[in-house]
Every structure is written in C-alpha cells, then in structure tokens.
C-alpha cells in the first residue's frame, strides 16, 4: 500500500470523488420549471416559504368573483317561493343560486332562488326600476339545511317589462356570498331578445 501511495495516485483518487459527487448532485438537481402541483404535499407550502413582494395579481382568483350571466325564454314551469329554480346561476360551497323564467297567467315572471345545504341567512336589497304590485318578498329569512327560497321575483304584471338592481347576501356558518346583479323580465308579447335576464357578479368570502 505504501508503495502505491504517491502524489499521482492520491490526486487521481480525489478527482474521482469530485467527479462522482458532482454527477450525483446533477442527478438530483431538478430542471427549471419542473415542479408541479402533484409533486407538492398538500398544505405544505406555507407563508414563510413565499416572498410576498414577488406575488402579483392572480386573475383566476379575483377575490372569488364569479360572473352571473343568464338569458332565457319563458319556457320553464311555474315555481313557488320555496321551489328551486331550473337553471344554476352559480354554486359556491353550501350555497346554490338558481333561476327560472316562466309564464304566469298572461304575464312573464323570473324567480331567483337560494338553496343551501347548511343553515343560512338570506338578505337582499333591491331597487325596482318599473313600479309593480306583484309579490313583494321578505327581505330577510333564515334557511334550515336543505331549504330553498326565492327571495327575488319579478313579474311583468301587465307593465310590459320590469327590471331591478339587486344585492343579495347569503351567510352560512363558514362563508358569506354577496351577489350584485341586475334582473329584467319582459312580457312575451313585447320582448325583443330573451324574456328573462340576470346579469352580475358574486363574490364569496370563506372563513
């Protein structure tokens, strides 16, 4: 062994360790942009791991904002105040908003319904643009789990058309959903385009 230990042999051995160590490092070094969601254990990226100043606006989140865009002819069956509407406007956790557009007698009506799988409180404020005496709804109402309630109903009531600006707030034990939208209903005899329209935005905050 002593005869083998000379300067050249020692340097070659050290060089071998360096080369092999570098290869091992390279083998475990991840390429740029190669880490995906599937590679990360859920709930393991924490605030201390994020440089907050590097974060820009996240368009897909937009504070949970969701667009409401409903246009329909009055072809649905007539529903009551506690019957879910036929068409889903949006669904957030326990809360679902639906709408129906239908004929009632000689008039056209639209109802927007709240359904919640958890206990909830519904509150809304509306400004009616065309006077009508039809079916004023209670401003606030408690819902048991699984209940539905059409807090908004517009009916032409021989007025030709009715439109409202609405703000609806639905509170559950875990979240608050605020929907701001415009509803419009036109009599089928005078309507140009869809007879029922609901347009707006909903924002949800989860505890």
SULCOR-V137824 format. One record per backbone hydrogen bond with DSSP energy under -0.5 kcal/mol. CO is the residue of the C=O (numbers start at 0). NH is the residue of the N-H. If there is no record, write none. Layout:
CO:NH
CO:NH
This chain:
0:4
3:5
5:9
6:10
7:11
8:12
9:13
10:14
11:15
12:16
13:17
14:18
15:19
16:20
17:21
18:22
19:23
20:24
21:25
22:26
23:27
24:28
25:28
27:29
30:33
33:35
35:38
36:39
40:43
43:45
45:48
46:49
49:51
50:53
51:54
56:58
57:60
57:61
60:63
60:64
61:64
65:201
66:68
67:199
69:197
71:195
72:74
79:82
80:149
86:98
89:96
91:94
93:116
94:91
95:114
96:88
96:89
97:112
98:86
99:110
100:75
101:108
103:106
106:103
107:155
108:101
109:153
110:99
110:112
111:151
112:97
113:148
114:95
115:145
118:172
119:142
120:170
121:140
122:168
124:166
125:127
126:164
138:123
140:121
142:119
143:146
146:115
148:113
148:150
151:111
153:109
155:158
158:160
159:186
161:184
162:128
162:129
163:165
163:182
164:126
165:180
166:124
167:178
168:122
168:170
169:176
170:120
173:206
174:171
175:177
175:204
176:169
176:178
177:202
178:167
178:180
179:200
180:165
181:198
182:163
183:196
184:161
186:189
186:190
190:192
194:185
195:71
196:183
197:69
198:181
199:67
200:179
201:65
202:177
204:175
